[in-house]
Amino acid sequence: MKFEWKGVFPAVTTKFTDDDELDFKAFDLNLDAQLEAGVNGIILGGSLGEASTLLQSEKDELLRHTVKAVNGKVPVLMNVAEQSTKAAVEAAIRARDNGADGLMLLPPMRYTSDDRETVTFLRAVAQATELPIILYNNPADYKIWISPDMFHQLEDLPSIQAVKESTRDISNVTRMKNEFGDRFAVLTGVDTLGMESLLMGADGWVAGLVCAFPRETVAIYRLIKAGKIQEALKIYRWFLPVLELDVSTKLVQNIKLAETLTGLGTETVRAPRLPLIGTERERILSILNTALANRPELPDYLNL
């Protein structure tokens, strides 16, 4: 499938039953809501998708199920986050064979590779499959920065097409555009910098709270791209306290609780994660309930 690196790409949560099995009924409910809201792609197996706790067989099953359910409406991307080059290459090939339309690729996990090692790792995976790739640049969480110089060393590879910009430095959107023009699409990967990054020229948004609020997220993106900045800003200001729940070590629990309140999921997480309790849960509920009580009316953003 050919697609553009534009629009909103939800990094969807993985749903589990109370018996700790994949819950496709809850997953499909959320997936349908994303598609109806007008998202432009689906990303599986990211941090928000609890990928580090999934068995390989579950990743395969989740990907095959999603590809069948989406049925070509939007591209389905699989996240590749592995400790070794060998494992990453194998994961990329498995994703291709199970029907993925593209990959989101992280530098090596756990080991903090230097620039030469990181570039060699990324090249090896990109050369193993023809699938289009978005590199996940998140040194704040994963301790490895893919610098512009490293992107220059990768720009001869046609499969590396985009970057999920999660450095927390909004100037990097401009740096990438100044340095590479349209060679690499730039998608913002930090919810709390979503609108700011789009205004600075980001092509898309790999989003987290979209899992619970798909229509609001897509509305902000489309309004901005249509030049309706004040309309987008009104929604974004309402949304920001909720978006801040994405920038947390408990982002999975926070967002799954939000999904529960909007009727798009359950709170069930996979151990060692546990659902929120006590004052922590009450604080998140207060933020979410305040937002829901003041949920804005959206314009007809799908027909801008």
N, C-alpha and C positions, 0 to 999 in steps of 0.2 A: 504494500500500500504506500502510495506517495502522499505525503502530507506536509503542511506548513507548520513551522514552529511558531505559531501564533495562537493567542487565545488563552483559555484557562485549562490547565491540566491538573485535575485533582490527584493528589497522592492519597489514594483511598485507604481507609482502615480495613483490616482483615477481621471478619466477624467470626466469633466462636460460640458454640453452644455451651450450656452448663456442664456438659460432659467433656469439654475441651476438644471438640471436633470442629472442623470448618462448618460455619453456619451459612449455607448458600441462600436460604430463604431471606435472612436479614441482609445479606450482601446484595442480593438482587433488588431488594426494595430500595436500597441506597443508590445502586447503580442506575436504576430507572430514573430516579430523581435527578441524578447528575446529567443524564442524557436529555431529559425533558427541559432542564434549565439551560441547555445550550453549551455544555463544555466541549472542548476541542480535542480531548484525549484523556486516557485513563492510565495512571501509573500504579503498578502493583509492587508490593514487596519493598517499600521504602521503610525508613525509620518509623513513620506513622503506621505502616502496615505490619509492624512487629516482625519484620523479616528475620531478625536474629534468633527468633524463637520458633520459626517454621522449619519443619522437616523438608528435605528436598522433594519428597513425594507430594507434600502439601503445596509447595510452590508450583510444581508441575500441574497439579490438579486445579489450583486456583487460576493459573494462566489459561489452561485449556477451557475451563468453564467461562471465564470472562470473554475470551475471544468468541466463543459460541454465542454468548448472551448479547454482546455488543453487535455482532453480525455485520461488521464493516461500517458501522455508523461513524465511528471515530477510531483513531489508532489506539492500540493497546501496547503499552511499554512495560517492560520488566526491569526492575532494578537489579544491578549486579554490584554486590558489595562483598568482596571476598578477601581472605588474608594472603593467598598466594596467587601468582600469575596463572599457574596451572588450573586452579579452581575457578578463577575468573573466566578464563578461556572456555572451560567446560560449561560454566553457567551460561555464557553468551550463546554457545552452540545449542544447549538444551532449550533456551528461551526461543531461539529461532525455530527449532524443530517442533516446539509446542505451539507455534503460531504467533509469536510476538511480532508486532510491526516495528518495534524499535527498542532501544535499551537506554536506561539511565545508568551511568557508570561512575563509580567512586574510585578514588585512588586506593591503594592497599589499606586494609583494616589492621588495626593494632600496631603494626610496625610503621614507624614514621620514616618513610622513605625519603631520600634526598631527591633533588630535581632530576638527576640522570635516571635514577631508579624509577621515579614516578612516570617520566615520559616513556621509558622502556616498557613499563607495565601497561600503560594506556595504549601504546602502539600495538602491543601484542594482542590485546583484546580486540581492538579495532580491525586488525588484519585477519582475525579469526572468523569474522562473519561480515556479510554485506549490510546488515541492519544499520539504519541510521542511529546515531548515538548523541545523547546529551550528557556532557560531563557535569558532575555535581561538584561544585567548588565551594567547600564549606570548611575552611580552616578553623573557624571558631569551635566547631564540634569535633572535627576529625584530624586536626593538627597539620594538615598538608594543604598548602596554597598552590594552586595551579596558576602560575604567574603569566603575564603576557608573553614573556620570553619562551615559556614552555608551550603556550598555544602556537607560537611561531614554529616550533619544532614539530607540531602536530598538524599544521594546516595543509600539508600535502595529502592527508588522508581524507578522502571524500566522505567517509562514513561518519567522521566526527563533525557534527553540524551545528551544535548548540551548547550553551552552558547554562546550568542552573546557578544563578549568581546569588550565593548565600554568604558572602564575606562580611556582611553587615556594613560595608563601606559603599554607600550609594554612588560615590564617584566612579566606582568600577564599571557601572553601566556606560558612562561616558568614555572611560578609558578604553573599554573594549570596542566601542563604536569608532572612536578616533583611530585606534590602532588597526582595526580589521574591517571597518565598513560593515558590509552585509555578509562577510565570510562566515561568521558565527552568529547565529541568533542568540539573543540574550533573554533569558526568562528569569524574572525575579523569584527567589525561593524563600523569602522571609515575609510572612504575612503582614507584619507590622511596617514593612517598607513597600507594600504592594502598590499603592497608588503613587507614592513618590517615585518609585522605579519606573512605572509606566509613563509618568510624566517626563522622565528623563530619557525616554526612548526605548525602554525594554519592550521586547516583542510579545512577551507572554508572561504568565503567572503560574508557577507550580505551587498550588495552594493547599493549605491544611484545613482551615475552618470551613472551606467549601464543602467538606464532608457533611457538615450540619446545616450550612447555609448556602446551598448551591446557587439559588437565584440571585441573592444579593451579591455574591462574588462575581458572577458573570455579568450582572448589571453594571457593576463598577467598571469592569474592563471595557465593556462595549460603549458605555457612555463616554469614557475617556477617549477611546479611539474615534468616537463620533464628534469629539470636540465639545461635548456637553460637560464641561469640567465642574461647574457649580452643582449640577445635579448629582454627579458622581461624588463630589466632596461631601454633600449632605449625607449620603449613605455611608461613606467611609468614616466620617466622624462618629456616627452612631455605632459603626462596626468595630472601631479600634479597641475598646476595652475587651471585646470578645477575641479579636485577633491576637491580643497579647497572651492569650492562653496557649498559643502555639509556640511561644518562646519560653519553654519550660522543660525541665527534665520529666515532668508528668504530662507532656503534651498528649500522649496517647489516652491517658485516663481523662484528661480535660475534654478532649474532642469527642471521645466516646460518650461522655456524660452529656455533652451538647447534642450529639446525635439522638440520644434518648429523649431529650426534651423536645426536639423538633420532629420526633416520630420517624427518624431515619436510621435507627440502630439500637444497640444495647450497650450496657456498661461492661460487658464481659470482656476481660483481658486475659492474656495467658501469663501464668507465673513464669518468672518471679514478680511480674507486675501484679498489683492488687487494686481493686476499685478504690476510689477515694472514700475516706471516712472522716467523721468528726468535724472539727473546725475547718480543716482544709477543704472538705467537700462543701461545707456550708458557704465558704467564701466563693468558691467557683459557682455554686448554685445562685448566689446573690448576683453575681455578674451576669450570668445567663438569663435569669428571670427578669432582671432589669431591662436587658436588651429585648427580650421577647415581649415585655409589656409596652415597649416603645418601638416595635418593629415597623420600619417605614413602608409606606406604600410605594411600590416600584412602578416606574414607567414601562411602556411596552418596548423594552430594550431589545427584544428579539427581532424587531422590525425597524430598527434605526437605519 
